[in-house]
Amino acid sequence: MINTIQVACDKHNLQQLRQFVADRLHDFAVAPAEADMLVLAMDEVCANIMVHSHQCNPSDNLELSIWLEGTRLIFEVQDYAPDCYFDPANYKVPDILQIIAEKRNGGMGLILVKKIMDEMQAEKRGAYNVYKFAKNITAVL
């Protein structure tokens, strides 16, 4: 079963996305501590898309789908962005000490996502960006 939500690219919708992810993970009997990490990862991914690809334009949308393949949770985020594409596989992880020294606000989100998720893929499908994340789940309620 695939569960999907579509929201406008407005940061006010992040709470709705977090609740959607938390509810689906509960449905899939994911252990609470693991679910919290996955909610954090998807919040970061969706926030980055809203802010960096869409400049929080509420006329733009993103879609998040979650499904279970055996013991693997799959998260897929799609957005219509014909002129914007980011491949997280090409992301160069910044020096954390430099981020701290510069007192930069941000720059840690994708580092967290890479630590939490087991797999990340990105592809351009026409004018759509499709980001796919997988997490092997072991603990259940």
ABEGO torsion letter per residue (X at the ends): XBBBBBBBBBAAAAAAAAAAAAAAAAAAGBBAAAAAAAAAAAAAAAAAAAAAAAGGBAABBBBBBBBBBEABBBBBBBBBBAABBBBAAABBBBBAAAAAAAGBBEGAAAAAAAAABABBBBBBBEABBBBBBBBBBABBX
